[in-house]
Amino acid sequence: MNSDITELIPQRAPFIFVDTIFDVEENALKSNWLIPADSSLVQNNELQESGLMEHVAQSMAAYIGYCSNGEIKIGVIGAIKHFVIYQKPQAGDTLYTSITILGRVFTTILFRAEIRLGNILLAEGEMKVTVP
């Protein structure tokens, strides 16, 4: 597994929201991210909703980069569906995220994501991304 996430995603510091990807399969992956207190999307010690969505989008970007043998591709989010945030995590928490591919049509991928803090489900939903 590639240890440098910047070899898989187009984002650069200080806007990186994934530390590691692991358990990559044909239609799934898991990722994690330790939320830094100085993140631009942390306010009052809480990661904001946009940070959770960005973490999911970057996890998917890492999956795409991994499946493309490290070729970084810039995707476009086409839709966000049924994205529910049950609880915001705190700075210093480590998020564990599961991505499951639901379908593919040409260059568009529909996937489901679940973000957990330990056994606690923080957020879940679906996204559609198109990659040229």
Residue pairs with C-beta under 8 A, 6 or more apart in sequence:
1 20
1 21
1 22
1 24
2 8
2 21
2 66
2 70
3 20
5 16
5 18
5 19
5 20
5 21
5 62
6 12
6 16
7 65
7 70
7 72
8 21
8 61
8 62
8 65
8 66
8 70
8 72
9 16
9 18
9 58
9 61
9 62
9 65
9 72
10 61
10 72
10 73
10 74
11 17
11 58
11 61
14 38
14 39
14 40
15 40
15 54
16 58
17 33
17 39
17 41
17 51
17 54
17 55
17 58
18 31
18 32
18 33
18 55
18 58
18 59
18 62
19 31
19 32
19 33
19 34
20 31
20 32
21 29
21 30
21 31
21 59
21 62
21 63
21 66
22 29
22 30
22 31
22 32
23 29
23 30
24 30
24 63
24 66
24 67
26 101
27 100
27 101
28 98
28 99
28 100
28 101
29 59
29 62
29 63
29 66
29 98
29 99
30 96
30 97
30 98
30 99
31 55
31 59
31 62
31 96
31 97
31 99
32 94
32 95
32 96
32 97
33 55
33 94
33 95
33 97
34 92
34 93
34 94
35 42
35 47
35 51
35 89
35 90
35 91
35 92
35 93
35 94
35 95
36 42
36 91
37 45
37 91
37 92
39 47
39 51
39 91
41 47
41 48
41 50
41 51
41 54
42 48
42 51
42 91
45 90
45 91
46 88
46 89
46 90
46 91
47 88
47 89
47 90
47 91
47 93
48 88
49 85
49 88
52 85
52 88
52 89
52 95
52 115
52 122
52 123
53 80
53 83
55 95
55 97
55 115
56 97
56 99
56 113
56 115
56 123
56 125
56 127
57 75
57 77
57 127
57 129
59 97
59 99
59 113
60 75
60 99
60 109
60 111
60 113
60 127
60 129
61 73
61 75
63 99
64 73
64 75
64 109
64 129
64 131
65 71
65 72
65 73
73 131
73 132
74 131
74 132
75 129
75 130
75 131
76 129
76 130
76 131
77 127
77 128
77 129
78 108
78 128
78 129
78 130
79 126
79 127
79 128
80 125
80 126
80 127
80 128
81 125
81 126
81 127
81 128
82 124
82 125
82 126
83 123
83 124
83 125
83 126
83 127
84 123
84 124
84 125
85 122
85 123
86 121
86 122
86 123
87 117
87 120
87 122
87 123
88 122
89 95
89 117
89 122
93 117
94 117
95 115
95 116
95 117
95 122
96 115
96 116
96 117
96 118
97 113
97 114
97 115
97 116
98 113
98 114
98 116
99 111
99 112
99 113
100 111
100 112
100 113
101 109
101 110
101 111
102 110
102 111
102 112
102 126
103 109
103 110
104 110
107 130
107 131
107 132
108 128
108 129
108 130
108 131
109 128
109 129
109 130
109 131
110 126
110 127
110 128
111 126
111 127
111 128
111 129
112 124
112 125
112 126
113 123
113 124
113 125
113 126
113 127
114 121
114 123
114 124
115 121
115 122
115 123
115 124
116 122
